[in-house]
Amino acid sequence: MKVRPPHWLPWLGPLLAAGAGALAGEYWLGGGFWMVLLAALVCGFAPILGYRIWKRLHHRR
């Protein structure tokens, strides 16, 4: 049984970016602006990249 990737997965990116930026600002503020920006970018693009990889592997079978 093939499990298809959920179509809403890429839309989690902005929500995760905001959450990661807020957490980084609250707990890791020693890194300052760049730490918050890096955390937001990584967590914001992770669902999008995960969705694309999952979709590519799903279509390959």
N, C-alpha and C positions, 0 to 999 in steps of 0.2 A: 504494500500500500504506500503510495507516494503522498507525502504531506506537502501541500502547496504553501508557499509563504503567505502570511496574511497581507492583504492589500493596504492595510493601515500602518504597517510597520515603519515606512519612511516618514510618516507624519509625527512619529514620536521624537524625531530629531530636535525640533525647536523646544519641546517641553523638557527633554533631557538636558539640552544645552543650558536652559534657564536654571534648572535644578542644580546642575554641576557648577555653574558659575556662582550661584548663591552659596552652595556648600563650600566651594573653594574660597570665596570671599569671607565666609564666616570662620572657617577652620584653618585655612592655609594662607591667610592674608600676608604672612611673612614673605611670600613670593611676589606680592603686589599685583599690579594690573596684568602683567604678562602671565602669571600663574592662573589667574581667573580666566583670561582669554584662551589660554591653551586648554584648560579643562573644559571650557564651554565648546571649543571647536572639536576636540576629540570626542566628547560625549554627544555632540550634535550630529556629527557625521557618521558615528558608529552604526546607528540603525539603518541609515541609507546604504552604507557599504555592505552591511550584513544582509539586507534585503536583496541587493544586486547579486551578491555571491550566492545566496540561497536560490534565487531565481535562475541563475546561470547553471548551477548544479542540477536543479530540478528539470530544466529543459534539456540537459545533456543526456539524461537517461532515456 
